[in-house]
Amino acid sequence: MRSLLASLIALNLATVASGQVIAAREPRLRDQWTFGANFLGGISVGEFRHSESGGAGGQLILGFQPFRREPLVFRAQVGSLVYGTASAYGYQDVCDATSCWTEQVRYNARNHTMSFLHVGPEIMATDGTWRPFGYALAGYTFFNSWANLLPTTPTGTSSTQSLFSSHNFSTSYGAGMRRVGKTFGRESGWELAFDVTRNAKARYLTEAGLSRQSDGTWIISPRSGAANVLGIHLGYWVGPYINWNER
């Protein structure tokens, strides 16, 4: 009797187990967003190289894959490149517990930056560990230059003085490679990319175009022309969420 009861229980458990199906997680719209951040090294090319050699900065990327598991991604990227700086010497009042004195210090006196906002299509491989990708984007580039005013004391509040700003239409074309794994259901990994940001009609300021008068005012002489940059990007990419039954 006991053996018969055990056999019936085992048969019932086997029947229940055979009828179970592991349900896949329901697809969600937020699964199709992609993200990225990278360090940017810029090399000036063409006319721009006669004025500046390049610089460094960073970039953030946001994307949306309109069709799951398909190569097309709508990509938006924003970044900034510092293409010029200048140091200067000034004086600050320094005090300790017993006395005060004036000390000469070196500080970052001026900055010249190129910032950009671009949108457009990206085409990426969706399978494999090593995945190439490429993009063609359009948007705007913003050139800004400012002077940093040295505070009178080391703990004083610093301030800036705007020297020049401009913006222009620009395009960006790039390609790269990702090494993709999976983290908490999302595809992700390191990426290396190269792109060209084309500023065909730009106005920008360099140190050569600055002259300070005895009264502290500035005479500026911006340059006009192409300001194209070859970008080298190294960063991390977080891709779409992929269900187990979509692989």
Sequence and secondary structure as in RCSB ss.txt:
>XXXX:A:sequence
MRSLLASLIALNLATVASGQVIAAREPRLRDQWTFGANFLGGISVGEFRHSESGGAGGQLILGFQPFRREPLVFR
AQVGSLVYGTASAYGYQDVCDATSCWTEQVRYNARNHTMSFLHVGPEIMATDGTWRPFGYALAGYTFFNSWANLL
PTTPTGTSSTQSLFSSHNFSTSYGAGMRRVGKTFGRESGWELAFDVTRNAKARYLTEAGLSRQSDGTWIISPRSG
AANVLGIHLGYWVGPYINWNER
>XXXX:A:secstr
 HHHHHHHHHHHHHHHHHH         GGGGEEEEEEEEEEEEEGGGGGT  EEEEEEEEEEE SSTTSSEEEE
EEEEEEEEEEEEEEEEEEEE SS EEEEEEEEEEEEEEEEEEEEEEEEE  SSSEEEEEEEEEEEEEEEEEEEE 
 SSTTS  EEEEEEEEEEEEEEEEEEEEEEEEETTEEEEEEEEEEEEE SSEEE  GGGEEE TTS EEE  EEE
  EEEEEEEEEEEEEE  GGG 
